[in-house]
């Protein structure tokens, strides 16, 4: 019995097919230097096949529900490294990682990624955690992060909103990069600058603006102290490492040079 579409048996069967046949799609979205317009690196994104498990939030939620999270997480990382190597993508490679897969299945930092097998050294990889209040309640999360850093990986924190519980824990993590989502803050330049100032004072991390979907949002980043940006206005995710849109690069060329004191 296969079950109805969207039902438990159907979803479990879909997960099994996806994992056995590696039906995942890997996309890359550039992270752009606001100072030069050059590509600083790429964030790797995973999508399921067309159907109910296409969206990553649904895919990972159902994998966790059916105790397949570690298997899915590992397959995603292997795909990312292989496809990035095939394309010879330069710069930093940002890889999302689910801490539950690490905690619950006892993966160690040395076994987390087969990076060197795909031509990557650890210092070219930023492991990206989505900051949630639940994540901050994980026992030994800080120890996990510090172990990854000792192994040579960079650490990036996403979903950071100044003032919430997850944000306040950042000073203990010492991340290398912090992503601030423009869709979750005031687009006004003054508000962005205040958020960046708060982040830098707390963590000394480099700040990446994400969710840059309009020219107005990109313009608001001028002289904000933010070094890098990511979003569909700059370049949409694609299987083949995309180049930045010319309209966005033209706008970047108009930015005034940032004073050194504005940088983290």
C-alpha positions as CSV (number, residue, x, y, z in Angstrom):
1,X,0.0,0.0,0.0
2,X,1.6,3.2,-1.1
3,X,-0.7,5.6,0.7
4,X,-2.3,8.8,-0.4
5,X,-0.2,11.8,-1.6
6,X,0.8,13.8,1.4
7,X,0.0,10.9,3.8
8,X,2.6,9.3,6.0
9,X,3.2,6.2,3.9
10,X,3.4,8.2,0.8
11,X,5.9,10.7,2.3
12,X,8.0,8.0,3.8
13,X,8.2,6.2,0.4
14,X,9.1,9.5,-1.3
15,X,11.9,10.1,1.2
16,X,13.2,6.6,0.6
17,X,13.2,7.1,-3.2
18,X,14.9,10.5,-2.9
19,X,17.7,9.2,-0.7
20,X,18.3,5.9,-2.5
21,X,18.4,7.5,-5.9
22,X,19.9,10.9,-4.9
23,X,17.1,12.9,-6.4
24,X,18.3,16.1,-4.8
25,X,19.0,19.3,-6.7
26,X,22.0,21.5,-5.6
27,X,21.9,25.2,-6.3
28,X,24.5,27.9,-5.7
29,X,23.8,31.6,-5.0
30,X,26.7,34.1,-5.1
31,X,27.7,36.2,-2.1
32,X,29.0,39.5,-3.5
33,X,31.6,41.9,-2.2
34,X,29.9,45.3,-1.9
35,X,33.2,47.1,-2.3
36,X,34.4,45.4,-5.5
37,X,31.3,43.7,-7.0
38,X,33.3,40.5,-7.2
39,X,32.1,37.1,-6.0
40,X,33.3,36.4,-2.4
41,X,31.8,32.9,-2.3
42,X,28.6,30.9,-2.8
43,X,25.9,29.6,-0.5
44,X,24.9,26.0,-1.5
45,X,21.1,25.3,-1.4
46,X,19.3,22.0,-1.7
47,X,15.9,21.3,-3.2
48,X,13.9,18.1,-3.4
49,X,12.4,16.8,-6.7
50,X,9.1,18.2,-7.9
51,X,6.4,17.2,-5.6
52,X,5.5,17.6,-1.9
53,X,9.1,17.5,-0.8
54,X,10.4,20.1,-3.1
55,X,10.7,22.9,-0.5
56,X,13.8,22.5,1.7
57,X,11.9,23.3,4.9
58,X,9.4,20.5,4.2
59,X,12.0,18.1,3.0
60,X,14.1,18.4,6.2
61,X,11.1,18.5,8.5
62,X,9.8,15.2,7.1
63,X,13.3,13.7,7.1
64,X,13.5,14.5,10.8
65,X,10.0,13.1,11.4
66,X,10.9,9.8,9.8
67,X,14.4,9.6,11.4
68,X,16.2,10.1,8.1
69,X,17.8,13.5,8.9
70,X,21.4,12.4,9.3
71,X,21.2,10.5,6.0
72,X,19.7,13.5,4.2
73,X,22.1,16.0,5.7
74,X,25.1,13.8,4.8
75,X,23.9,13.3,1.2
76,X,23.4,17.1,0.8
77,X,26.9,17.8,1.9
78,X,28.4,15.2,-0.4
79,X,26.4,16.6,-3.4
80,X,27.5,20.2,-2.6
81,X,31.2,19.4,-2.4
82,X,31.2,17.2,-5.5
83,X,29.3,19.7,-7.6
84,X,31.2,22.7,-6.4
85,X,34.4,20.9,-7.3
86,X,33.1,19.9,-10.7
87,X,32.4,23.6,-11.4
88,X,35.7,24.8,-9.8
89,X,33.8,27.4,-7.8
90,X,36.2,29.9,-6.2
91,X,36.0,31.7,-3.0
92,X,34.2,30.6,0.2
93,X,31.6,27.8,0.1
94,X,28.8,28.3,2.6
95,X,27.1,25.0,3.6
96,X,24.0,24.8,5.7
97,X,24.2,22.2,8.4
98,X,21.6,20.8,10.7
99,X,23.1,20.6,14.2
100,X,20.6,17.8,15.2
101,X,22.2,15.5,12.6
102,X,25.5,16.1,14.3
103,X,24.3,15.8,17.9
104,X,22.0,12.8,17.5
105,X,24.2,10.7,15.2
106,X,27.5,11.5,16.9
107,X,29.3,12.9,13.9
108,X,32.7,14.3,14.7
109,X,34.2,17.4,13.1
110,X,36.8,15.3,11.2
111,X,34.1,13.2,9.7
112,X,31.6,15.9,9.0
113,X,32.7,16.7,5.4
114,X,34.9,14.8,3.0
115,X,36.2,18.2,1.9
116,X,39.7,17.3,1.0
117,X,38.5,14.5,-1.2
118,X,36.8,17.1,-3.4
119,X,39.7,19.6,-3.5
120,X,38.5,21.8,-0.6
121,X,40.4,22.7,2.5
122,X,38.5,23.4,5.7
123,X,39.4,27.1,5.6
124,X,37.4,27.6,2.4
125,X,34.2,26.3,4.0
126,X,31.8,28.1,6.2
127,X,29.4,25.9,8.0
128,X,26.1,27.8,8.4
129,X,23.8,27.4,11.3
130,X,20.3,28.9,11.4
131,X,20.0,30.5,14.8
132,X,16.8,29.6,16.6
133,X,16.0,29.7,20.3
134,X,15.6,25.9,20.2
135,X,19.2,25.6,18.8
136,X,20.6,27.6,21.6
137,X,19.0,25.2,24.1
138,X,21.0,22.3,22.7
139,X,23.4,21.0,25.2
140,X,27.1,21.4,24.1
141,X,26.2,23.5,21.0
142,X,29.0,25.9,21.8
143,X,31.4,23.0,22.3
144,X,30.4,21.7,18.9
145,X,31.0,25.1,17.2
146,X,34.4,25.5,18.8
147,X,35.4,22.0,17.8
148,X,34.5,22.8,14.2
149,X,36.5,26.0,14.4
150,X,39.5,24.1,15.8
151,X,39.2,21.8,12.8
152,X,39.7,24.8,10.5
153,X,36.1,25.5,9.4
154,X,34.6,29.0,9.4
155,X,31.3,29.4,11.2
156,X,28.4,31.4,9.8
157,X,25.1,32.2,11.7
158,X,21.9,32.9,9.8
159,X,18.5,34.2,10.9
160,X,20.1,36.7,13.3
161,X,17.8,39.4,14.6
162,X,19.3,41.8,17.2
163,X,17.6,41.5,20.5
164,X,16.2,37.9,20.4
165,X,17.4,35.1,22.5
166,X,19.4,33.4,19.8
167,X,21.2,36.6,18.9
168,X,22.2,37.2,22.5
169,X,24.0,33.8,22.5
170,X,26.3,34.8,19.6
171,X,29.0,36.4,21.8
172,X,29.7,32.9,23.1
173,X,30.0,31.3,19.6
174,X,32.5,33.7,18.1
175,X,31.2,33.2,14.5
176,X,33.3,34.4,11.5
177,X,30.2,35.5,9.5
178,X,26.8,36.7,10.6
179,X,23.9,37.0,8.1
180,X,21.3,39.7,8.6
181,X,18.1,39.2,6.7
182,X,16.8,42.5,5.3
183,X,13.3,41.0,5.1
184,X,13.3,40.9,8.9
185,X,14.6,44.4,9.6
186,X,13.8,47.9,8.6
187,X,15.2,48.6,5.1
188,X,16.1,52.2,6.1
189,X,19.9,52.8,6.0
190,X,19.9,54.1,9.6
191,X,18.2,50.9,11.0
192,X,20.6,48.7,9.0
193,X,23.6,50.5,10.3
194,X,22.4,50.2,13.9
195,X,21.9,46.4,13.5
196,X,25.4,46.1,12.0
197,X,26.9,48.1,14.8
198,X,25.2,45.9,17.4
199,X,26.4,42.7,15.7
200,X,30.0,43.9,15.3
201,X,30.2,45.1,18.9
202,X,29.0,41.8,20.2
203,X,30.8,39.4,17.9
204,X,33.5,41.1,15.7
205,X,32.1,39.0,12.9
206,X,31.9,40.0,9.2
207,X,28.3,40.8,8.2
208,X,26.5,39.5,5.1
209,X,23.2,41.1,4.1
210,X,20.8,38.5,2.7
211,X,17.4,38.8,1.2
212,X,18.6,41.6,-1.1
213,X,15.7,41.5,-3.6
214,X,15.4,45.1,-4.8
215,X,17.7,48.0,-5.9
216,X,16.4,50.0,-3.0
217,X,17.6,47.4,-0.5
218,X,21.0,47.3,-2.2
219,X,21.2,51.0,-2.1
220,X,20.4,51.1,1.6
221,X,23.6,49.0,2.2
222,X,25.9,51.8,1.0
223,X,28.2,52.9,3.8
224,X,26.4,50.6,6.2
225,X,29.6,48.7,7.3
226,X,28.3,45.5,5.6
227,X,31.0,43.9,3.5
228,X,28.9,41.4,1.5
229,X,25.4,40.8,0.2
230,X,23.3,38.0,-1.2
231,X,19.9,38.0,-2.8
232,X,17.9,37.6,-6.0
233,X,18.5,41.2,-7.1
234,X,22.2,40.3,-7.2
235,X,21.9,36.8,-8.6
236,X,19.3,34.1,-8.4
237,X,20.3,30.6,-7.3
238,X,21.2,28.2,-10.1
239,X,22.7,24.8,-10.6
240,X,25.6,26.3,-12.6
241,X,27.3,29.0,-10.5
242,X,25.6,32.2,-11.6
243,X,27.2,35.5,-12.3
244,X,25.9,38.7,-10.7
245,X,23.3,40.7,-12.6
246,X,24.8,43.6,-14.5
247,X,22.2,46.0,-13.1
248,X,23.3,45.2,-9.6
249,X,27.0,45.6,-10.5
250,X,26.3,48.9,-12.1
251,X,24.6,50.1,-8.9
252,X,27.6,48.9,-6.8
253,X,30.0,50.9,-8.9
254,X,28.1,54.0,-7.8
255,X,28.6,53.4,-4.1
256,X,31.0,55.7,-2.3
257,X,34.1,54.1,-0.8
258,X,33.5,53.0,2.7
259,X,35.6,54.5,5.5
260,X,37.8,51.9,7.2
261,X,36.1,52.5,10.5
262,X,32.8,51.2,9.1
263,X,34.2,47.8,8.5
264,X,34.2,45.0,11.1
